[in-house]
């Protein structure tokens, strides 16, 4: 008999409540936005260009960056620039936000879902290797919650089979591998600035492109297929030779992101402190398992703190009673009808085993270290009431 899933509505924010997510608004946000509102450019203007340069230097080792309206836009652009066409095979994680995989439906590509790594909930590289065929065009992978995928093995497979790597880094902004930006280890890396990400523009995204020859095309596709630079330079008579989209970031969003990047070191420190506070307080409890970054080569900036426990529902119910919000955040994509034709009789052994056991705890800059200690105490309290056989 299939286990009934427990749903809870969003928690009403009160003084003593601890929400699962909360947007980080930089201290100079109002002043910066007010300045934009008093000027000429509200849409894509000079601040978008400025943001791209700062972001490239800070997070992408000076690789080209194209700012867009959402992380989903960045994913779609990366798939187009990868020349993924109808019926091309693309290996993707079965466990992720649907935004990772939905743009492939726009194109008509054949999605081949890969199982999870039970230690991180990231894509299983062993399963990826089994799924590769002569028709495989790209591998898409997500750094779940900030935990970095096995980049060395993925790059080995990509080089061996001459296929592209597309990294969804929506949850791993600022992460490094061997002291270098993770953007250097994929052909395309996308970032999200949706409301609850590390930094936000309300909604927004960025695409980092390793092949510099593709940048001009990315800029055209971002804006209806029009060469915007020529047009603004006075060349109004032009042709459109490729399908484009309205995927640009605005100057209002860019100024929020520029201000947020000034505070990123504090954001990273605070988020990782909360992560470590949870680890120090609940990781010793044998009735749960915490997802941990064990590879010393990796320097993550954590976005989620996830626990695994067969007592997940009991923990969530107890914490809700204490005005603490928790949830699962993402669900396995093979449960959605839109992906039904890609499933057939595929089995995802690890996903099947853990699908009812994972729970995300609150972690954001609007909560204190003491809040994390309080959440930890409640978790230990409810788990200690459970008798083990």
KEKE-3310 file (N, C-alpha, C; in steps of 0.2 Angstrom, whole numbers, plus 5000, padded with zeros to 4 digits):
npx = (5004:5003:5011:5004:5006:5011:5005:5008:5002:5009:5019:5012:5020:5027:5033:5040:5041:5049:5053:5055:5061:5068:5069:5085:5088:5098:5106:5107:5097:5085:5089:5097:5088:5079:5087:5088:5075:5073:5080:5083:5084:5074:5072:5082:5098:5112:5116:5114:5124:5135:5132:5134:5148:5154:5149:5154:5168:5168:5162:5164:5176:5180:5174:5163:5147:5129:5116:5099:5081:5077:5082:5077:5076:5089:5093:5086:5092:5105:5102:5098:5110:5118:5115:5105:5092:5076:5072:5085:5095:5096:5104:5097:5094:5083:5078:5075:5071:5058:5060:5073:5071:5060:5062:5068:5057:5052:5060:5058:5067:5073:5072:5082:5081:5091:5096:5098:5112:5113:5120:5120:5110:5112:5114:5117:5132:5137:5125:5122:5133:5129:5118:5123:5123:5126:5118:5118:5117:5120:5124:5115:5116:5113:5118:5113:5105:5117:5127:5141:5142:5149:5161:5174:5172:5161:5166:5176:5168:5161:5172:5177:5166:5163:5153:5142:5143:5131:5128:5118:5118:5110:5108:5120:5128:5143:5151:5166:5179:5193:5198:5194:5182:5167:5161:5170:5171:5161:5152:5142:5135:5122:5114:5102:5092:5080:5067:5071:5084:5102:5106:5096:5085:5072:5066:5077:5091:5107:5118:5133:5146:5157:5162:5167:5164:5150:5144:5139:5128:5120:5117:5109:5098:5093:5086:5075:5081:5087:5101:5105:5115:5120:5108:5105:5115:5112:5109:5095:5089:5087:5089:5081:5087:5086:5076:5071:5070:5061:5071:5078:5087:5083:5087:5083:5082:5096:5103:5099:5105:5119:5121:5119:5129:5140:5138:5140:5150:5147:5135:5138:5145:5136:5126:5133:5137:5125:5122:5133:5130:5118:5124:5133:5124:5114:5119:5125:5114:5108:5096:5093:5100:5112:5114:5130:5145:5158:5170:5186:5191:5181:5172:5159:5144:5131:5114:5103:5098:5098:5090:5089:5077:5067:5058:5053:5040:5035:5044:5042:5029:5030:5039:5031:5021:5028:5029:5039:5045:5046:5050:5049:5054:5059:5053:5053:5055:5049:5037:5028:5015:5019:5031:5029:5031:5044:5047:5043:5047:5057:5068:5072:5082:5088:5081:5068:5070:5073:5063:5052:5059:5066:5070:5069:5077:5075:5085:5093:5097:5089:5087:5093:5109:5105:5092:5094:5100:5089:5080:5087:5087:5073:5072:5080:5073:5061:5065:5071:5061:5056:5055:5068:5069)
npy = (4994:5011:5024:5037:5054:5068:5084:5101:5117:5133:5141:5153:5168:5173:5181:5172:5161:5150:5151:5141:5146:5162:5178:5186:5202:5215:5228:5241:5241:5247:5261:5259:5254:5264:5274:5269:5269:5283:5286:5283:5270:5256:5243:5231:5238:5248:5244:5230:5226:5229:5221:5208:5208:5210:5199:5188:5190:5187:5175:5166:5164:5174:5170:5171:5179:5179:5188:5184:5182:5172:5157:5147:5152:5153:5139:5135:5142:5137:5124:5126:5133:5122:5115:5105:5095:5090:5074:5071:5063:5067:5066:5067:5073:5063:5068:5084:5102:5104:5114:5112:5101:5104:5114:5106:5099:5109:5109:5096:5086:5069:5064:5056:5049:5049:5040:5044:5048:5041:5046:5060:5064:5070:5068:5051:5046:5034:5028:5037:5034:5021:5025:5032:5033:5032:5041:5051:5068:5077:5079:5083:5091:5093:5103:5098:5107:5113:5104:5098:5090:5074:5080:5077:5064:5066:5075:5066:5057:5065:5069:5057:5052:5062:5072:5085:5095:5101:5112:5114:5126:5132:5131:5132:5143:5152:5141:5131:5121:5112:5124:5132:5140:5132:5133:5132:5119:5114:5114:5123:5133:5136:5149:5154:5167:5168:5171:5165:5161:5161:5174:5187:5194:5195:5188:5180:5176:5168:5164:5155:5153:5143:5142:5154:5158:5157:5167:5179:5174:5169:5181:5187:5178:5179:5191:5192:5187:5197:5208:5217:5226:5232:5237:5247:5255:5262:5255:5251:5244:5227:5209:5195:5179:5168:5160:5169:5175:5183:5185:5193:5201:5214:5231:5235:5223:5219:5229:5226:5213:5217:5224:5214:5205:5212:5209:5195:5187:5188:5182:5169:5165:5165:5156:5144:5143:5140:5128:5121:5121:5114:5101:5099:5097:5088:5078:5067:5059:5044:5041:5048:5054:5065:5075:5077:5086:5078:5078:5085:5093:5101:5116:5121:5132:5132:5129:5122:5112:5095:5081:5063:5051:5038:5042:5054:5060:5061:5070:5081:5085:5087:5098:5107:5110:5117:5129:5129:5128:5115:5105:5095:5101:5098:5086:5069:5069:5059:5057:5065:5069:5075:5070:5057:5049:5047:5037:5023:5007:5010:5009:5017:5014:5019:5031:5027:5021:5031:5041:5044:5049:5060:5077:5094:5107:5123:5136:5151:5169:5176:5170:5165:5159:5154:5150:5139:5131:5129:5122:5111:5105:5102:5092:5082:5080:5074:5063:5056:5051:5041:5023:5011:4996)
npz = (5000:4996:5004:5012:5008:5018:5019:5022:5025:5020:5033:5044:5047:5062:5077:5085:5076:5065:5049:5034:5022:5018:5010:5006:5009:5004:5014:5008:4999:4996:4994:4983:4973:4973:4967:4954:4950:4948:4937:4919:4915:4917:4913:4904:4905:4908:4921:4921:4912:4920:4932:4926:4923:4936:4942:4935:4937:4951:4954:4943:4938:4928:4916:4902:4906:4905:4909:4914:4915:4923:4932:4925:4912:4909:4909:4898:4888:4889:4884:4871:4866:4867:4856:4857:4850:4844:4849:4853:4865:4882:4898:4914:4931:4941:4953:4957:4955:4945:4935:4930:4921:4913:4902:4892:4887:4880:4869:4864:4867:4872:4887:4899:4914:4928:4943:4961:4971:4986:4997:4995:4988:4976:4958:4952:4948:4944:4939:4928:4920:4915:4907:4896:4879:4861:4856:4866:4870:4880:4898:4911:4927:4945:4959:4973:4986:4988:4990:4981:4966:4959:4951:4945:4940:4932:4922:4917:4911:4901:4893:4888:4881:4873:4875:4881:4896:4907:4920:4934:4944:4953:4967:4972:4973:4972:4976:4976:4969:4972:4975:4964:4954:4952:4940:4930:4927:4919:4903:4902:4915:4926:4935:4948:4954:4961:4973:4985:4985:4987:4984:4978:4965:4966:4955:4944:4934:4928:4915:4913:4902:4894:4881:4872:4859:4858:4865:4858:4851:4862:4868:4858:4857:4869:4868:4859:4847:4841:4837:4849:4853:4840:4836:4846:4843:4832:4821:4814:4804:4801:4802:4808:4812:4819:4832:4845:4863:4876:4888:4896:4910:4922:4925:4938:4945:4943:4951:4964:4965:4963:4975:4984:4981:4987:5000:5001:5007:5020:5019:5015:5026:5037:5032:5031:5045:5051:5045:5050:5064:5065:5061:5072:5082:5079:5071:5078:5082:5081:5074:5064:5048:5042:5027:5021:5016:5011:5004:5004:4994:4990:4992:4998:4997:5007:5004:5008:5022:5024:5031:5033:5038:5044:5052:5047:5045:5058:5064:5057:5059:5073:5074:5067:5076:5085:5078:5068:5052:5040:5026:5010:4999:4985:4973:4966:4949:4940:4945:4939:4927:4915:4912:4909:4897:4897:4906:4906:4911:4920:4934:4949:4961:4973:4974:4976:4989:4997:4996:5005:5016:5017:5023:5024:5033:5041:5035:5033:5031:5039:5050:5066:5074:5086:5084:5075:5085:5093:5085:5083:5096:5097:5088:5092:5104:5100:5093:5103:5110:5103:5103:5100:5092)
capx = (5000:5007:5011:5000:5011:5009:5006:5007:5002:5014:5018:5011:5026:5026:5039:5043:5041:5055:5051:5059:5065:5067:5073:5090:5088:5104:5105:5106:5093:5080:5092:5099:5082:5076:5091:5086:5068:5074:5084:5080:5083:5071:5073:5089:5102:5119:5117:5114:5131:5139:5131:5138:5155:5155:5147:5159:5174:5167:5159:5164:5183:5180:5171:5157:5141:5124:5111:5093:5075:5076:5086:5074:5078:5097:5093:5083:5097:5110:5100:5098:5117:5121:5112:5100:5086:5071:5074:5091:5095:5099:5103:5095:5093:5076:5077:5077:5066:5056:5063:5079:5070:5054:5064:5069:5051:5051:5064:5056:5072:5072:5075:5084:5082:5096:5094:5101:5117:5110:5124:5120:5103:5114:5114:5121:5136:5137:5119:5124:5138:5125:5113:5126:5123:5129:5113:5118:5120:5122:5122:5113:5117:5111:5121:5107:5106:5124:5132:5143:5142:5156:5164:5179:5169:5157:5171:5179:5163:5160:5177:5177:5160:5162:5146:5142:5140:5127:5128:5112:5121:5105:5108:5127:5132:5150:5155:5173:5182:5200:5199:5192:5175:5164:5159:5176:5170:5155:5152:5137:5133:5117:5112:5096:5091:5073:5067:5074:5091:5107:5105:5089:5082:5065:5067:5082:5096:5113:5121:5140:5147:5164:5164:5166:5161:5143:5141:5135:5122:5116:5114:5104:5093:5090:5082:5070:5085:5089:5107:5103:5121:5119:5101:5106:5121:5109:5107:5089:5087:5091:5086:5081:5088:5085:5071:5074:5065:5062:5074:5083:5087:5081:5092:5080:5085:5103:5105:5098:5111:5125:5121:5119:5136:5144:5137:5140:5155:5143:5129:5141:5147:5130:5123:5137:5137:5119:5123:5137:5126:5114:5128:5136:5119:5110:5122:5126:5108:5108:5090:5093:5106:5112:5118:5136:5150:5164:5176:5189:5192:5175:5171:5152:5140:5125:5108:5098:5101:5093:5090:5086:5075:5061:5053:5052:5033:5034:5048:5039:5023:5032:5041:5026:5018:5033:5030:5045:5043:5051:5047:5054:5056:5059:5050:5056:5051:5046:5030:5024:5013:5022:5037:5027:5033:5051:5048:5042:5048:5063:5068:5077:5082:5090:5076:5063:5072:5073:5058:5048:5063:5071:5066:5074:5076:5076:5092:5093:5100:5084:5087:5100:5112:5101:5086:5096:5101:5082:5077:5090:5084:5067:5072:5083:5068:5056:5068:5073:5054:5055:5059:5071:5069)
capy = (5000:5017:5028:5044:5060:5073:5091:5106:5124:5138:5143:5160:5171:5176:5183:5166:5156:5149:5149:5137:5151:5169:5181:5190:5209:5219:5234:5247:5239:5253:5266:5257:5253:5271:5278:5266:5272:5290:5286:5282:5263:5251:5236:5230:5244:5248:5240:5223:5225:5230:5215:5203:5209:5209:5192:5184:5190:5185:5168:5162:5165:5178:5167:5175:5178:5182:5188:5183:5184:5167:5152:5142:5155:5151:5132:5134:5145:5132:5118:5129:5134:5115:5112:5100:5096:5085:5067:5070:5061:5071:5063:5072:5070:5062:5072:5091:5106:5103:5119:5109:5097:5106:5117:5101:5098:5114:5107:5089:5081:5063:5064:5049:5051:5045:5039:5048:5046:5041:5050:5067:5066:5072:5063:5045:5046:5027:5027:5041:5030:5016:5028:5035:5029:5036:5047:5056:5074:5081:5077:5089:5089:5099:5102:5098:5110:5116:5099:5098:5083:5071:5084:5074:5058:5068:5077:5061:5054:5069:5069:5051:5051:5069:5075:5092:5095:5107:5112:5118:5128:5137:5130:5131:5149:5153:5135:5130:5114:5113:5132:5136:5141:5126:5135:5130:5112:5112:5118:5128:5133:5141:5151:5157:5173:5167:5175:5162:5159:5164:5181:5187:5200:5194:5182:5181:5170:5170:5158:5156:5150:5141:5143:5162:5159:5156:5172:5183:5170:5169:5188:5188:5174:5182:5197:5191:5186:5204:5211:5223:5231:5235:5241:5253:5259:5265:5250:5249:5239:5221:5203:5190:5173:5163:5161:5172:5175:5189:5182:5198:5204:5221:5235:5235:5216:5220:5233:5221:5208:5220:5226:5208:5203:5215:5205:5188:5184:5187:5177:5162:5163:5164:5150:5138:5142:5137:5121:5117:5121:5108:5096:5098:5096:5082:5073:5061:5056:5038:5040:5052:5055:5072:5075:5080:5087:5074:5079:5091:5097:5105:5122:5123:5137:5128:5132:5117:5107:5090:5075:5057:5048:5035:5046:5061:5063:5063:5075:5087:5086:5090:5104:5112:5111:5122:5135:5128:5125:5111:5102:5091:5106:5095:5079:5065:5071:5054:5056:5070:5066:5078:5066:5050:5045:5045:5033:5016:5003:5012:5009:5021:5010:5024:5036:5023:5019:5037:5046:5046:5050:5066:5083:5100:5111:5130:5139:5157:5174:5179:5166:5166:5153:5151:5147:5132:5127:5127:5117:5104:5102:5099:5086:5077:5078:5070:5057:5052:5048:5035:5017:5007:4988)
capz = (5000:4995:5010:5011:5009:5023:5016:5027:5022:5022:5040:5045:5050:5068:5080:5087:5071:5061:5042:5030:5018:5019:5006:5009:5006:5006:5018:5004:4993:4995:4991:4976:4969:4972:4962:4947:4948:4946:4931:4913:4913:4922:4910:4903:4904:4910:4927:4919:4910:4926:4936:4922:4924:4943:4944:4931:4941:4958:4954:4937:4935:4922:4910:4900:4909:4902:4914:4911:4919:4928:4931:4920:4906:4908:4907:4891:4884:4888:4880:4864:4864:4866:4850:4858:4846:4845:4850:4856:4872:4887:4904:4919:4938:4943:4959:4956:4954:4938:4931:4927:4915:4909:4896:4887:4884:4874:4863:4862:4868:4875:4894:4902:4921:4932:4950:4965:4975:4992:5002:4994:4984:4969:4952:4953:4942:4941:4934:4922:4915:4912:4903:4890:4872:4855:4855:4871:4868:4886:4904:4916:4934:4950:4965:4977:4992:4989:4990:4975:4962:4958:4945:4942:4936:4926:4917:4914:4906:4896:4889:4885:4876:4869:4877:4885:4903:4909:4928:4937:4951:4956:4974:4974:4971:4976:4977:4973:4968:4971:4975:4958:4953:4949:4933:4925:4926:4915:4897:4904:4922:4927:4942:4950:4959:4963:4979:4991:4983:4991:4983:4974:4962:4965:4951:4939:4933:4924:4912:4912:4895:4893:4874:4871:4853:4859:4869:4854:4850:4868:4869:4853:4859:4876:4866:4853:4841:4838:4839:4853:4853:4834:4836:4850:4840:4827:4815:4815:4799:4803:4800:4813:4808:4824:4836:4852:4868:4881:4893:4899:4917:4922:4930:4945:4947:4943:4957:4970:4965:4964:4982:4988:4981:4992:5007:5000:5011:5026:5018:5015:5033:5041:5030:5033:5052:5053:5043:5055:5070:5064:5061:5079:5087:5078:5067:5082:5084:5076:5071:5057:5044:5039:5021:5023:5011:5014:5000:5006:4988:4989:4996:4996:5001:5008:5003:5011:5026:5023:5035:5031:5043:5043:5056:5044:5046:5065:5065:5053:5063:5080:5073:5065:5082:5088:5074:5064:5045:5036:5020:5006:4994:4978:4972:4960:4943:4937:4947:4936:4921:4909:4910:4909:4892:4898:4912:4905:4917:4923:4941:4953:4967:4978:4975:4979:4995:5001:4994:5010:5022:5017:5026:5024:5039:5040:5034:5029:5034:5043:5057:5070:5076:5092:5081:5073:5091:5095:5080:5084:5102:5096:5084:5097:5109:5097:5091:5109:5112:5099:5105:5095:5093)
cpx = (5004:5006:5008:5005:5007:5010:5004:5006:5008:5013:5017:5017:5024:5033:5043:5044:5048:5053:5057:5064:5063:5071:5079:5089:5094:5102:5104:5101:5088:5083:5094:5094:5079:5080:5089:5080:5068:5077:5080:5079:5080:5072:5080:5093:5109:5121:5117:5121:5136:5138:5135:5145:5157:5154:5152:5166:5174:5166:5161:5171:5184:5178:5165:5151:5135:5118:5104:5087:5074:5081:5084:5076:5085:5097:5091:5089:5103:5109:5100:5106:5121:5119:5108:5094:5081:5073:5081:5091:5099:5098:5102:5094:5085:5074:5080:5071:5064:5058:5070:5077:5064:5057:5066:5063:5049:5054:5061:5062:5070:5076:5076:5086:5087:5094:5099:5107:5114:5114:5123:5113:5105:5113:5119:5125:5137:5131:5120:5128:5134:5120:5116:5125:5126:5124:5114:5121:5123:5120:5121:5113:5116:5115:5116:5109:5113:5129:5134:5144:5149:5159:5169:5177:5165:5161:5174:5174:5162:5165:5178:5172:5159:5155:5147:5140:5137:5125:5122:5115:5116:5105:5115:5131:5138:5154:5161:5175:5189:5202:5198:5185:5172:5162:5164:5175:5164:5155:5147:5136:5128:5116:5105:5096:5084:5073:5070:5081:5096:5107:5099:5088:5075:5064:5073:5087:5102:5115:5129:5142:5154:5166:5162:5163:5153:5140:5137:5128:5117:5113:5109:5097:5089:5085:5079:5074:5088:5096:5106:5109:5121:5113:5102:5111:5118:5107:5101:5086:5091:5086:5086:5082:5087:5080:5074:5068:5066:5064:5079:5082:5085:5086:5089:5083:5092:5106:5104:5104:5117:5126:5122:5126:5141:5144:5138:5145:5151:5138:5132:5143:5141:5127:5127:5138:5131:5119:5127:5134:5122:5118:5131:5130:5115:5113:5124:5120:5108:5101:5088:5100:5106:5116:5124:5141:5156:5171:5180:5191:5187:5174:5164:5149:5133:5119:5102:5102:5096:5095:5087:5083:5068:5055:5052:5046:5032:5038:5045:5033:5025:5034:5036:5022:5022:5034:5037:5043:5048:5047:5052:5056:5056:5056:5053:5052:5047:5038:5025:5022:5016:5028:5036:5030:5040:5053:5048:5043:5055:5063:5074:5077:5083:5084:5070:5064:5071:5067:5054:5052:5067:5066:5071:5072:5078:5083:5092:5096:5096:5084:5093:5102:5108:5095:5088:5097:5094:5079:5080:5088:5078:5067:5075:5077:5063:5059:5070:5067:5053:5059:5062:5070:5076)
cpy = (5006:5021:5035:5049:5065:5080:5095:5113:5128:5140:5151:5163:5175:5177:5177:5160:5156:5146:5145:5141:5158:5173:5186:5197:5213:5226:5240:5246:5245:5259:5265:5257:5260:5275:5275:5269:5279:5291:5284:5274:5259:5244:5235:5236:5243:5244:5232:5221:5225:5223:5209:5203:5207:5201:5187:5184:5186:5177:5163:5162:5168:5175:5171:5174:5182:5182:5188:5183:5178:5162:5147:5145:5153:5144:5131:5137:5140:5126:5120:5130:5127:5111:5106:5101:5090:5078:5066:5068:5065:5067:5068:5069:5069:5066:5079:5095:5105:5108:5116:5105:5100:5110:5112:5098:5103:5112:5100:5084:5075:5063:5057:5051:5046:5045:5044:5044:5046:5045:5058:5069:5069:5066:5057:5045:5039:5025:5031:5037:5025:5019:5031:5030:5034:5042:5052:5062:5078:5077:5083:5087:5095:5097:5103:5102:5113:5111:5098:5090:5080:5074:5080:5068:5061:5071:5072:5058:5058:5069:5063:5050:5057:5071:5081:5091:5102:5107:5117:5120:5133:5136:5130:5137:5150:5147:5134:5123:5115:5121:5136:5136:5134:5127:5133:5123:5109:5117:5124:5128:5138:5143:5154:5162:5173:5170:5172:5159:5163:5172:5182:5194:5199:5188:5185:5175:5173:5163:5160:5151:5149:5143:5150:5163:5159:5162:5177:5180:5170:5176:5190:5184:5176:5188:5196:5189:5192:5205:5217:5228:5235:5240:5248:5258:5263:5261:5247:5244:5233:5215:5199:5183:5167:5165:5164:5172:5181:5186:5187:5199:5211:5225:5235:5228:5217:5224:5229:5216:5211:5222:5219:5205:5206:5212:5198:5184:5183:5182:5170:5160:5161:5157:5144:5137:5139:5130:5118:5117:5115:5102:5094:5096:5090:5077:5066:5057:5050:5037:5044:5052:5061:5071:5080:5081:5084:5076:5085:5095:5102:5110:5124:5129:5134:5132:5128:5113:5101:5084:5069:5053:5044:5038:5053:5064:5065:5069:5082:5089:5090:5097:5109:5114:5117:5128:5135:5125:5121:5108:5098:5095:5103:5088:5076:5067:5066:5053:5061:5068:5069:5074:5059:5046:5044:5040:5026:5012:5004:5012:5013:5019:5015:5029:5033:5022:5025:5042:5048:5048:5056:5072:5088:5105:5118:5132:5145:5163:5178:5175:5166:5159:5149:5148:5140:5128:5124:5122:5111:5101:5099:5093:5081:5075:5073:5063:5053:5049:5042:5029:5013:5000:4985)
cpz = (5000:5001:5008:5012:5013:5020:5022:5023:5024:5029:5040:5049:5056:5071:5082:5082:5067:5054:5039:5026:5020:5014:5009:5005:5008:5009:5014:4998:4991:4992:4984:4971:4968:4967:4955:4945:4946:4940:4925:4912:4919:4920:4909:4901:4906:4916:4926:4916:4916:4931:4932:4923:4931:4945:4941:4935:4948:4958:4948:4934:4929:4916:4909:4904:4906:4907:4911:4917:4924:4927:4926:4913:4904:4906:4900:4886:4883:4884:4872:4862:4863:4860:4851:4854:4848:4844:4852:4863:4877:4894:4910:4926:4938:4948:4958:4955:4946:4933:4927:4920:4910:4902:4890:4884:4879:4868:4860:4862:4872:4882:4896:4909:4924:4939:4954:4968:4982:4998:5001:4991:4977:4964:4954:4947:4939:4937:4928:4917:4911:4907:4896:4884:4867:4854:4861:4869:4874:4892:4908:4923:4939:4956:4971:4984:4994:4989:4982:4972:4961:4951:4942:4938:4931:4921:4913:4909:4900:4891:4885:4880:4872:4869:4881:4892:4905:4917:4930:4944:4954:4964:4976:4972:4975:4978:4973:4973:4967:4971:4969:4958:4950:4942:4928:4924:4923:4909:4898:4911:4923:4934:4943:4955:4961:4970:4985:4990:4988:4990:4978:4971:4961:4961:4946:4938:4929:4921:4911:4906:4895:4886:4872:4864:4853:4862:4864:4853:4856:4869:4864:4855:4865:4874:4859:4846:4838:4841:4843:4853:4846:4834:4840:4848:4834:4821:4816:4810:4800:4801:4807:4810:4813:4829:4843:4857:4872:4887:4897:4907:4917:4926:4937:4948:4948:4949:4963:4970:4966:4972:4986:4987:4985:4999:5006:5005:5018:5025:5018:5022:5037:5039:5032:5041:5054:5051:5048:5062:5070:5065:5068:5084:5086:5074:5071:5084:5078:5073:5065:5054:5041:5032:5022:5017:5014:5011:5002:5000:4987:4994:4995:5000:5002:5007:5007:5016:5026:5028:5032:5037:5042:5047:5054:5046:5053:5067:5063:5057:5070:5079:5071:5071:5086:5084:5070:5058:5042:5030:5016:5000:4986:4979:4966:4954:4939:4939:4943:4929:4915:4907:4909:4903:4892:4903:4910:4911:4921:4931:4944:4960:4973:4980:4978:4987:5000:5000:4999:5016:5022:5019:5026:5030:5037:5039:5030:5033:5039:5050:5060:5072:5082:5089:5078:5079:5093:5091:5082:5091:5101:5093:5088:5102:5106:5095:5098:5112:5109:5101:5100:5097:5094)
residu = (UNK:UNK:UNK:UNK:UNK:UNK:UNK:UNK:UNK:UNK:UNK:UNK:UNK:UNK:UNK:UNK:UNK:UNK:UNK:UNK:UNK:UNK:UNK:UNK:UNK:UNK:UNK:UNK:UNK:UNK:UNK:UNK:UNK:UNK:UNK:UNK:UNK:UNK:UNK:UNK:UNK:UNK:UNK:UNK:UNK:UNK:UNK:UNK:UNK:UNK:UNK:UNK:UNK:UNK:UNK:UNK:UNK:UNK:UNK:UNK:UNK:UNK:UNK:UNK:UNK:UNK:UNK:UNK:UNK:UNK:UNK:UNK:UNK:UNK:UNK:UNK:UNK:UNK:UNK:UNK:UNK:UNK:UNK:UNK:UNK:UNK:UNK:UNK:UNK:UNK:UNK:UNK:UNK:UNK:UNK:UNK:UNK:UNK:UNK:UNK:UNK:UNK:UNK:UNK:UNK:UNK:UNK:UNK:UNK:UNK:UNK:UNK:UNK:UNK:UNK:UNK:UNK:UNK:UNK:UNK:UNK:UNK:UNK:UNK:UNK:UNK:UNK:UNK:UNK:UNK:UNK:UNK:UNK:UNK:UNK:UNK:UNK:UNK:UNK:UNK:UNK:UNK:UNK:UNK:UNK:UNK:UNK:UNK:UNK:UNK:UNK:UNK:UNK:UNK:UNK:UNK:UNK:UNK:UNK:UNK:UNK:UNK:UNK:UNK:UNK:UNK:UNK:UNK:UNK:UNK:UNK:UNK:UNK:UNK:UNK:UNK:UNK:UNK:UNK:UNK:UNK:UNK:UNK:UNK:UNK:UNK:UNK:UNK:UNK:UNK:UNK:UNK:UNK:UNK:UNK:UNK:UNK:UNK:UNK:UNK:UNK:UNK:UNK:UNK:UNK:UNK:UNK:UNK:UNK:UNK:UNK:UNK:UNK:UNK:UNK:UNK:UNK:UNK:UNK:UNK:UNK:UNK:UNK:UNK:UNK:UNK:UNK:UNK:UNK:UNK:UNK:UNK:UNK:UNK:UNK:UNK:UNK:UNK:UNK:UNK:UNK:UNK:UNK:UNK:UNK:UNK:UNK:UNK:UNK:UNK:UNK:UNK:UNK:UNK:UNK:UNK:UNK:UNK:UNK:UNK:UNK:UNK:UNK:UNK:UNK:UNK:UNK:UNK:UNK:UNK:UNK:UNK:UNK:UNK:UNK:UNK:UNK:UNK:UNK:UNK:UNK:UNK:UNK:UNK:UNK:UNK:UNK:UNK:UNK:UNK:UNK:UNK:UNK:UNK:UNK:UNK:UNK:UNK:UNK:UNK:UNK:UNK:UNK:UNK:UNK:UNK:UNK:UNK:UNK:UNK:UNK:UNK:UNK:UNK:UNK:UNK:UNK:UNK:UNK:UNK:UNK:UNK:UNK:UNK:UNK:UNK:UNK:UNK:UNK:UNK:UNK:UNK:UNK:UNK:UNK:UNK:UNK:UNK:UNK:UNK:UNK:UNK:UNK:UNK:UNK:UNK:UNK:UNK:UNK:UNK:UNK:UNK:UNK:UNK:UNK:UNK:UNK:UNK:UNK:UNK:UNK:UNK:UNK:UNK:UNK:UNK:UNK:UNK:UNK:UNK:UNK:UNK:UNK:UNK:UNK:UNK:UNK:UNK:UNK:UNK:UNK:UNK:UNK:UNK:UNK:UNK:UNK:UNK:UNK)
# end
